[in-house]
């Protein structure tokens, strides 16, 4: 056998890996922004459709878009592939329903902040660097400040937000599993389709008891595209190129985006303590990204 080539100081694959990392970060940020704008838009339909009706429409739109893009070959799925797909379908519906119910009761910023506890828990559990642990703790301090008790605290709404946290953590793990077992977006499309089927009876009941207006349908459809279809496809890409711990930690930007979108789009102003908490979350993300090993 010929001798192995001598090691060089430059790794030819480094520029490609760096570009992939930057693309992953950009994709995660775009996914988060799209998600929060979609959630805020969907909340505008609550007076007519209610959270359940908005989630139903959102599931239908997500399924239609993902089926068109993913084109899943359902008959070719094995039992090994169907298991995580079915679990992901359950998580899709539960996560969206719990989040939108929480948004309706406690507002966009707090609901998303509570939901963020899921990926934050993953980051804390999977981290191996002290700096990441410190960043996670700093982000957690910001989250605790944002969800501090108030005289008008809605504990049921906060409970739905925490249920969303469990679902989001499950979503991260299951989406990665589905992506590794099923090529392309077929797995996510199949899961979205199953989830939409379970919401068909719900949609019929909403239409019968709360006839939708054209504006409310437009808001709900927009929420389906921005907060379901776009993030699902983008996250499928990022979870294949970004470790779960880094993905979970970077997702702490979502409370920031939710607070900003809620302030600009829904008129939900921030107090000084909330601004300080958001600053802590942003700092945690910046430190983690700047100190990440290349």
C-alpha positions in Angstrom: 0.0 0.0 0.0 1.3 3.5 -0.8 2.2 5.6 2.2 -0.5 8.0 3.5 0.0 11.6 2.4 1.6 13.9 4.9 -0.8 16.0 7.0 -1.3 19.6 5.9 -2.0 22.6 7.9 -5.2 23.4 6.0 -8.2 21.1 5.8 -9.8 21.3 2.3 -13.2 20.4 3.8 -13.0 23.3 6.3 -14.5 26.0 4.0 -17.4 23.6 3.1 -18.1 22.7 6.7 -18.0 26.4 7.6 -20.5 27.3 4.9 -22.7 24.4 6.0 -22.6 25.7 9.6 -23.5 29.3 8.5 -26.3 28.0 6.3 -27.6 26.0 9.2 -27.6 29.1 11.5 -29.3 31.2 8.9 -31.9 28.6 8.3 -32.7 28.3 12.0 -33.1 32.0 12.4 -35.3 32.2 9.3 -37.4 29.3 10.6 -37.8 30.9 14.0 -38.9 34.3 12.5 -41.3 32.6 10.1 -42.8 30.6 13.0 -43.4 33.6 15.2 -44.9 35.8 12.5 -47.2 32.9 11.6 -48.2 32.4 15.2 -49.0 36.1 15.6 -51.0 36.1 12.3 -52.9 33.0 13.4 -53.9 34.7 16.7 -55.8 37.3 14.7 -58.3 34.6 13.8 -59.0 33.6 17.4 -62.1 35.7 17.8 -63.8 33.8 15.0 -62.2 30.4 14.8 -60.7 30.0 18.3 -57.3 28.4 18.9 -58.6 24.9 17.9 -60.0 26.1 14.6 -56.8 28.0 13.8 -54.7 24.9 14.6 -57.0 22.7 12.4 -56.6 25.0 9.4 -52.8 25.2 10.1 -52.6 21.4 10.1 -54.5 21.2 6.8 -52.2 23.7 5.1 -49.0 22.1 6.4 -50.1 18.7 5.2 -51.0 20.0 1.7 -47.7 21.8 1.3 -45.6 19.1 2.7 -47.3 16.4 0.7 -46.7 18.4 -2.5 -43.0 18.9 -1.6 -42.2 15.6 0.0 -44.4 13.3 -2.1 -44.2 10.4 0.5 -44.4 6.9 -0.8 -46.6 5.6 2.0 -46.9 2.1 0.7 -43.2 1.6 0.8 -42.8 2.7 4.4 -41.7 -0.2 6.7 -42.9 -0.7 10.3 -39.5 0.6 11.4 -40.2 3.9 9.6 -43.9 4.2 10.5 -43.3 4.2 14.3 -41.5 7.6 14.5 -43.8 9.0 11.8 -46.9 8.2 13.9 -45.3 9.6 17.0 -44.3 12.8 15.1 -47.9 13.2 13.9 -49.1 13.1 17.5 -46.5 15.6 18.5 -47.4 17.9 15.6 -51.0 18.2 16.6 -50.4 18.4 20.4 -47.6 20.9 20.1 -49.6 23.3 17.9 -52.8 23.0 20.0 -51.0 23.5 23.3 -49.1 26.5 21.9 -52.0 28.3 20.4 -54.1 27.7 23.5 -51.3 29.2 25.5 -51.0 32.2 23.2 -54.7 32.8 23.5 -54.5 32.8 27.3 -51.0 34.3 28.2 -49.8 36.1 25.0 -47.3 35.2 22.3 -44.1 36.1 24.2 -44.8 34.1 27.4 -46.3 31.2 25.5 -43.2 30.8 23.2 -40.9 31.3 26.2 -42.5 28.5 28.1 -42.4 26.3 25.0 -38.7 27.0 24.7 -38.0 25.1 27.9 -38.2 21.9 25.9 -35.2 22.6 23.6 -33.4 24.3 26.5 -33.7 21.1 28.5 -32.2 19.2 25.6 -29.3 21.6 25.5 -28.7 21.2 29.3 -28.8 17.4 29.0 -26.6 17.0 26.0 -23.9 19.7 26.5 -20.3 18.7 27.1 -18.7 22.1 27.4 -18.7 24.3 30.4 -19.3 27.4 28.4 -22.4 25.8 26.8 -23.7 24.9 30.3 -23.1 28.5 31.4 -24.9 29.8 28.3 -27.8 27.5 29.0 -28.1 28.7 32.6 -28.0 32.3 31.5 -30.7 31.6 28.9 -32.7 29.8 31.6 -32.5 32.9 33.9 -33.9 35.0 31.1 -36.8 32.5 30.6 -37.6 32.4 34.4 -37.7 36.2 34.4 -40.1 36.3 31.5 -42.4 33.8 33.1 -42.3 35.4 36.6 -45.7 35.3 38.5 -47.9 38.3 38.1 -51.2 39.2 39.8 -53.1 38.1 36.7 -51.1 35.0 36.1 -53.0 32.4 34.1 -51.7 29.1 35.4 -53.8 27.0 33.0 -52.3 28.9 30.1 -48.8 28.4 31.5 -49.6 24.7 31.8 -50.4 24.6 28.1 -47.1 26.3 27.4 -45.2 23.7 29.4 -47.0 21.0 27.5 -45.8 22.6 24.4 -42.3 22.5 25.8 -42.5 18.7 26.1 -43.8 18.5 22.6 -41.1 20.7 21.2 -38.3 18.6 22.7 -40.0 15.5 21.4 -40.3 17.2 18.0 -36.6 17.8 17.8 -35.7 14.2 18.6 -38.4 12.6 16.5 -37.7 14.8 13.4 -34.1 13.8 13.5 -35.0 10.2 13.7 -37.5 10.5 10.9 -35.0 12.3 8.8 -32.4 9.5 9.3 -34.9 6.7 8.4 -36.8 8.3 5.6 -35.2 10.2 2.7 -36.1 13.8 1.9 -39.3 15.3 3.5 -41.3 12.2 3.1 -41.4 11.5 6.8 -42.5 15.0 7.8 -45.1 15.0 5.0 -46.6 11.7 6.2 -46.7 12.8 9.8 -48.3 16.1 8.8 -50.9 14.2 6.8 -51.8 11.9 9.7 -52.1 14.9 12.0 -54.4 16.7 9.6 -56.6 13.6 9.4 -57.1 13.7 13.1 -58.2 17.3 12.9 -60.9 16.8 10.2 -63.7 16.2 12.7 -62.5 19.2 14.7 -62.6 21.4 11.6 -66.1 20.3 10.8 -67.3 21.1 14.3 -65.7 24.5 14.1 -67.3 25.3 10.8 -70.8 24.3 12.1 -70.6 26.2 15.3 -68.4 29.2 14.3 -68.8 29.9 10.5 -65.4 31.3 9.4 -65.1 34.7 7.7 -62.8 35.3 4.7 -60.3 37.3 6.8 -60.1 34.6 9.6 -59.5 31.9 7.0 -56.8 34.0 5.4 -55.1 34.5 8.8 -55.3 30.8 9.6 -53.9 29.8 6.2 -51.1 32.2 6.5 -50.3 30.7 9.9 -50.3 27.3 8.4 -47.7 28.3 5.7 -45.4 30.4 7.9 -45.6 28.5 11.2 -45.9 24.9 10.0 -44.8 24.2 6.4 -41.8 26.5 6.3 -40.3 25.6 9.8 -40.9 21.8 9.2 -39.0 21.8 6.0 -36.2 24.1 7.3 -35.8 22.1 10.5 -35.5 18.9 8.6 -32.5 20.4 6.9 -30.9 21.9 10.0 -31.3 18.8 12.2 -29.2 16.9 9.7 -26.4 19.4 9.8 -26.6 20.7 13.4 -26.2 18.7 16.6 -29.4 18.5 18.7 -27.7 20.4 21.6 -26.7 23.3 19.4 -30.1 23.3 17.7 -31.8 23.4 21.1 -29.6 26.2 22.4 -29.9 28.4 19.3 -33.7 28.0 19.4 -33.6 30.2 22.5 -33.8 33.1 20.1 -37.5 32.2 19.6 -38.6 34.0 22.8 -36.8 37.1 21.5 -38.5 36.9 18.1 -41.8 36.2 19.7 -41.5 39.3 22.0 -40.5 41.5 19.1 -43.2 40.2 16.8 -45.8 40.5 19.6 -44.7 44.0 20.3 -44.7 45.2 16.6 -47.5 43.1 15.3 -49.9 42.7 18.3 -49.0 45.7 20.4 -47.7 43.7 23.3 -45.2 46.1 24.9 -42.2 44.9 27.0 -41.2 46.1 30.4 -37.6 46.6 31.6 -37.5 43.2 33.3 -38.7 41.6 30.1 -36.1 43.5 28.0 -33.3 42.4 30.4 -34.5 38.8 30.2 -34.4 38.9 26.4 -30.9 40.4 26.6 -29.8 37.5 28.7 -31.1 35.0 26.1 -29.5 36.9 23.3 -26.2 37.0 25.2 -26.3 33.3 25.9 -26.8 32.5 22.2 -24.0 34.9 21.1 -21.5 33.4 23.6 -22.4 29.9 22.5 -22.0 30.6 18.8 -18.8 32.7 19.2 -17.1 30.1 21.3 -18.2 27.0 19.3 -15.4 24.8 18.2 -14.6 25.0 14.5 
